[in-house]
Amino acid sequence: MGTAILPTGPEPEEVDVTQFYVPSEELMELDDPQVEAAALHTQLDSDVWTVACGGLLVARRLAVHHTEVLRPVLHTVIPKLRTSMNSLRSSLCKTALLTCQDFFKTFGNELFVFLDEGDPSVLHTLLHKAALDKPFIIAEAKRTLQVMIDNLDVNDLVANFFLARVDSKNDKVRAVVSECIRNATEAAWKLHRNSDSEDSYHENCVFIERIPLLKAASVFVNDRQPSARENARLLLQLLKTSHAELEAEIGDANTENTEENIEEVKDEDTDSWTKHVEKALGKPTAVKICKLC
């Protein structure tokens, strides 16, 4: 066998990738955002990963400080962001995830139209990066999903995006989905409990999607992934608690419920919870579910 030929020439310069990981609060305004925005597409399309990272950093600065300059070109920037998120180069992928976080914080519900667009979509990419990539990418992708939950309408996320992915064929992705559903449902319930509106439960996914959420939990309790089973248990506890409180609100919306009254309702409503689970899942499944919470 011949001797392997080693590459010649100067060693490539080491790149300080931390320059691309600037925290959102430390991002500076741009001197000429219009000019930077005009050059953004060329940077994001570059085959040189450091140039692409630089373009993503510009996109982040536009999102944080020059929203109205970035908004008109979002529909062309986000496909390029998806490409960077799916890059095999970890530094480019992480920079794209940080960019995605800033976009969620800035544009909120405006990004719903982009979540399932493209192949792979933004949401598909986030779920798979949070399940299947390198550890530090997994951590960043999970942070990005939480930022999405914190800044987009959680009811819409649960009803139209997360519940549709309960039956993912990949067990690690299912575990991430279970965590997202639990976190989003907890966020929705906190919004409901902190709301001054008497009719707030009509706009709450814990109320509207109770049966689909129960069905999702019944799938996850049998999952091969321990984290999916734990998320299912925590979700069931939340659903049981919310069931008692929501039933009390619906039954007497004009009566103020003290903490003592709510605890009494919880004790008296065990049979109501059991019947609710049986109606949603059937008696055999309900028996197992009711033993867990």
C-alpha positions as CSV (number, residue, x, y, z in Angstrom):
1,M,0.0,0.0,0.0
2,G,1.2,3.5,-0.8
3,T,2.1,6.0,1.8
4,A,-0.7,8.4,2.6
5,I,-0.1,11.9,1.1
6,L,-0.5,14.6,3.8
7,P,-1.9,18.0,2.9
8,T,0.7,20.8,2.3
9,G,0.5,24.5,2.8
10,P,-0.2,26.7,5.9
11,E,-2.5,25.4,8.6
12,P,-6.0,26.9,8.5
13,E,-6.4,29.7,11.0
14,E,-8.3,28.8,14.2
15,V,-11.6,30.7,14.4
16,D,-12.9,32.0,17.7
17,V,-16.5,30.8,17.4
18,T,-17.6,32.6,20.6
19,Q,-17.7,35.8,18.5
20,F,-20.9,34.4,17.0
21,Y,-22.5,33.4,20.3
22,V,-23.1,36.9,21.6
23,P,-26.0,37.1,24.2
24,S,-29.1,38.9,22.9
25,E,-28.7,41.7,25.4
26,E,-25.2,42.4,24.2
27,L,-26.0,42.8,20.5
28,M,-25.2,46.2,19.2
29,E,-27.2,48.4,16.8
30,L,-26.1,48.6,13.2
31,D,-24.8,51.8,11.8
32,D,-26.6,51.3,8.5
33,P,-29.3,48.6,8.8
34,Q,-30.6,49.1,5.3
35,V,-27.2,48.4,3.7
36,E,-26.6,45.5,6.0
37,A,-30.0,44.0,5.2
38,A,-29.3,44.4,1.5
39,A,-26.1,42.3,1.8
40,L,-27.7,39.8,4.2
41,H,-28.8,37.2,1.6
42,T,-25.3,37.0,0.0
43,Q,-23.7,36.4,3.4
44,L,-26.3,33.7,4.3
45,D,-25.8,31.9,1.0
46,S,-22.0,31.8,1.4
47,D,-20.2,28.5,1.3
48,V,-17.7,29.9,3.8
49,W,-19.2,29.0,7.1
50,T,-17.7,32.0,9.0
51,V,-19.3,34.3,6.4
52,A,-22.6,32.6,6.9
53,C,-22.2,32.9,10.7
54,G,-21.4,36.6,10.3
55,G,-24.6,37.0,8.3
56,L,-26.7,35.3,11.0
57,L,-25.1,37.7,13.5
58,V,-26.3,40.6,11.4
59,A,-29.8,39.0,11.2
60,R,-29.8,38.8,15.0
61,R,-28.9,42.5,15.3
62,L,-31.6,43.4,12.8
63,A,-34.1,41.4,14.8
64,V,-33.2,43.0,18.1
65,H,-32.7,46.6,17.1
66,H,-34.1,47.1,13.6
67,T,-37.2,45.0,13.4
68,E,-39.0,47.0,10.7
69,V,-36.0,46.6,8.4
70,L,-35.9,42.8,8.8
71,R,-39.7,42.1,8.8
72,P,-40.2,42.7,5.0
73,V,-37.5,40.1,4.1
74,L,-38.4,37.5,6.7
75,H,-39.9,35.2,4.1
76,T,-36.6,35.0,2.2
77,V,-34.3,35.0,5.3
78,I,-36.0,32.1,7.1
79,P,-35.4,29.5,4.4
80,K,-31.7,30.4,4.6
81,L,-31.9,30.2,8.4
82,R,-33.4,26.7,8.1
83,T,-30.5,25.6,5.9
84,S,-28.0,26.9,8.5
85,M,-29.9,25.1,11.3
86,N,-29.5,21.9,9.4
87,S,-25.8,22.4,8.8
88,L,-23.5,19.6,9.9
89,R,-21.0,22.2,11.1
90,S,-21.9,22.6,14.7
91,S,-20.8,26.3,15.0
92,L,-23.1,27.3,12.2
93,C,-26.0,25.3,13.5
94,K,-25.6,26.8,17.0
95,T,-25.4,30.3,15.6
96,A,-28.6,29.6,13.6
97,L,-30.4,28.4,16.7
98,L,-29.4,31.6,18.6
99,T,-30.8,33.5,15.6
100,C,-34.0,31.5,15.7
101,Q,-34.4,32.4,19.4
102,D,-34.1,36.2,18.7
103,F,-36.6,35.8,15.9
104,F,-39.1,34.1,18.2
105,K,-38.6,36.9,20.9
106,T,-39.0,39.7,18.3
107,F,-41.7,38.4,16.0
108,G,-43.7,36.0,18.2
109,N,-46.9,34.8,16.6
110,E,-45.9,36.3,13.2
111,L,-43.6,33.2,12.9
112,F,-46.5,30.6,13.0
113,V,-46.7,30.8,9.2
114,F,-43.1,29.7,8.9
115,L,-43.0,26.9,11.5
116,D,-44.2,24.0,9.3
117,E,-43.0,25.5,6.0
118,G,-40.3,23.8,4.0
119,D,-38.7,20.4,4.1
120,P,-37.4,20.0,6.7
121,S,-39.4,22.7,8.5
122,V,-38.2,24.9,11.4
123,L,-40.2,22.9,13.9
124,H,-39.1,19.5,12.5
125,T,-35.5,20.7,12.6
126,L,-35.8,22.0,16.2
127,L,-37.4,18.7,17.5
128,H,-34.8,16.6,15.7
129,K,-31.8,18.7,16.8
130,A,-33.1,18.6,20.4
131,A,-33.2,14.8,20.2
132,L,-30.5,13.5,18.0
133,D,-27.6,15.9,17.6
134,K,-24.4,16.5,19.6
135,P,-25.0,17.3,23.4
136,F,-24.3,21.1,23.1
137,I,-26.6,21.3,20.1
138,I,-29.3,19.3,21.9
139,A,-29.1,21.8,24.8
140,E,-29.3,24.8,22.5
141,A,-32.2,23.4,20.5
142,K,-34.1,22.7,23.7
143,R,-33.5,26.3,24.8
144,T,-34.8,27.4,21.4
145,L,-38.0,25.3,21.8
146,Q,-38.6,26.8,25.2
147,V,-38.1,30.4,23.8
148,M,-40.7,29.5,21.2
149,I,-43.1,28.3,23.9
150,D,-42.5,31.5,26.0
151,N,-43.1,33.8,23.0
152,L,-45.7,32.2,20.8
153,D,-49.3,31.5,21.6
154,V,-49.1,28.2,23.6
155,N,-52.7,27.2,22.8
156,D,-52.0,27.3,19.0
157,L,-48.7,25.5,19.6
158,V,-50.3,22.6,21.5
159,A,-53.4,22.3,19.3
160,N,-51.9,22.6,15.9
161,F,-48.3,21.7,16.1
162,F,-47.2,19.6,19.1
163,L,-50.2,17.2,19.3
164,A,-49.8,16.4,15.7
165,R,-46.4,14.9,16.5
166,V,-47.3,12.6,19.3
167,D,-47.0,9.6,17.1
168,S,-43.5,10.4,15.7
169,K,-41.7,7.2,14.7
170,N,-38.5,8.3,16.4
171,D,-38.7,7.6,20.2
172,K,-36.2,10.3,21.1
173,V,-38.2,12.9,19.1
174,R,-41.4,11.7,20.9
175,A,-39.6,12.3,24.2
176,V,-38.9,15.9,23.1
177,V,-42.5,16.3,21.9
178,S,-43.8,15.1,25.3
179,E,-41.6,17.7,27.1
180,C,-42.8,20.5,24.8
181,I,-46.5,19.5,25.4
182,R,-46.0,19.5,29.1
183,N,-44.1,22.8,29.2
184,A,-46.6,24.5,26.9
185,T,-49.6,23.1,28.9
186,E,-48.0,24.4,32.1
187,A,-47.5,27.8,30.5
188,A,-51.1,27.9,29.3
189,W,-52.4,27.0,32.7
190,K,-50.3,29.7,34.4
191,L,-51.7,32.2,31.9
192,H,-55.2,31.0,32.8
193,R,-54.7,31.2,36.5
194,N,-53.2,34.7,36.3
195,S,-56.0,36.0,34.0
196,D,-58.5,38.5,35.3
197,S,-61.1,37.4,32.7
198,E,-64.0,35.3,33.9
199,D,-64.1,33.6,30.5
200,S,-60.4,32.9,30.2
201,Y,-60.9,29.1,30.3
202,H,-62.6,29.3,27.0
203,E,-59.3,30.3,25.4
204,N,-57.1,27.9,27.3
205,C,-55.7,24.7,25.8
206,V,-56.0,22.8,29.1
207,F,-59.8,23.4,28.7
208,I,-60.2,23.2,25.0
209,E,-57.8,20.3,24.3
210,R,-58.3,18.3,27.5
211,I,-59.3,15.0,25.7
212,P,-56.5,15.3,23.1
213,L,-54.0,16.0,25.9
214,L,-55.2,13.0,27.8
215,K,-54.8,10.8,24.8
216,A,-51.3,12.1,24.3
217,A,-50.4,11.4,27.9
218,S,-51.9,7.9,27.5
219,V,-49.5,7.3,24.6
220,F,-46.4,8.6,26.4
221,V,-47.0,6.6,29.6
222,N,-46.1,3.5,27.6
223,D,-43.2,5.0,25.7
224,R,-39.8,3.3,25.8
225,Q,-38.1,6.6,26.7
226,P,-38.1,7.2,30.5
227,S,-38.3,11.0,30.0
228,A,-41.5,10.6,27.9
229,R,-43.1,8.5,30.6
230,E,-42.1,11.1,33.3
231,N,-43.5,14.0,31.2
232,A,-46.7,12.0,30.8
233,R,-47.0,11.6,34.5
234,L,-46.4,15.3,35.2
235,L,-48.9,16.2,32.4
236,L,-51.5,13.9,34.0
237,Q,-51.1,15.6,37.4
238,L,-51.6,19.0,35.8
239,L,-54.7,17.8,33.9
240,K,-56.2,16.3,37.1
241,T,-55.6,19.6,39.0
242,S,-56.9,21.7,36.2
243,H,-60.0,19.4,35.8
244,A,-61.1,20.1,39.4
245,E,-60.5,23.9,39.1
246,L,-62.1,24.3,35.7
247,E,-65.1,22.3,36.7
248,A,-65.5,24.6,39.7
249,E,-65.2,27.7,37.5
250,I,-67.7,26.4,34.9
251,G,-70.1,25.3,37.6
252,D,-70.2,28.6,39.4
253,A,-68.4,31.3,37.4
254,N,-69.9,34.0,39.5
255,T,-68.6,32.6,42.8
256,E,-65.1,33.5,43.9
257,N,-63.2,30.3,44.7
258,T,-60.9,30.5,47.7
259,E,-57.9,28.1,48.1
260,E,-59.9,26.2,50.7
261,N,-62.9,25.8,48.4
262,I,-60.7,24.7,45.5
263,E,-59.1,22.0,47.7
264,E,-62.6,20.8,48.7
265,V,-63.6,20.6,45.0
266,K,-60.4,18.5,44.3
267,D,-61.3,16.0,47.0
268,E,-65.0,15.8,46.0
269,D,-64.1,15.6,42.3
270,T,-62.1,12.4,42.2
271,D,-65.1,10.5,40.8
272,S,-65.6,13.3,38.2
273,W,-61.9,12.9,37.1
274,T,-62.2,9.2,36.8
275,K,-65.4,9.4,34.8
276,H,-63.8,12.1,32.6
277,V,-60.7,9.8,31.9
278,E,-63.0,6.8,31.3
279,K,-65.1,8.8,28.8
280,A,-61.9,10.0,27.0
281,L,-59.9,6.8,26.9
282,G,-62.1,3.9,27.8
283,K,-62.2,2.0,31.1
284,P,-59.2,-0.3,30.6
285,T,-56.8,2.6,29.8
286,A,-58.4,4.8,32.4
287,V,-57.7,2.3,35.2
288,K,-53.9,2.6,34.5
289,I,-54.0,6.4,34.1
290,C,-55.9,7.0,37.3
291,K,-53.3,4.9,39.2
292,L,-50.6,7.3,38.1
293,C,-52.3,10.4,39.4
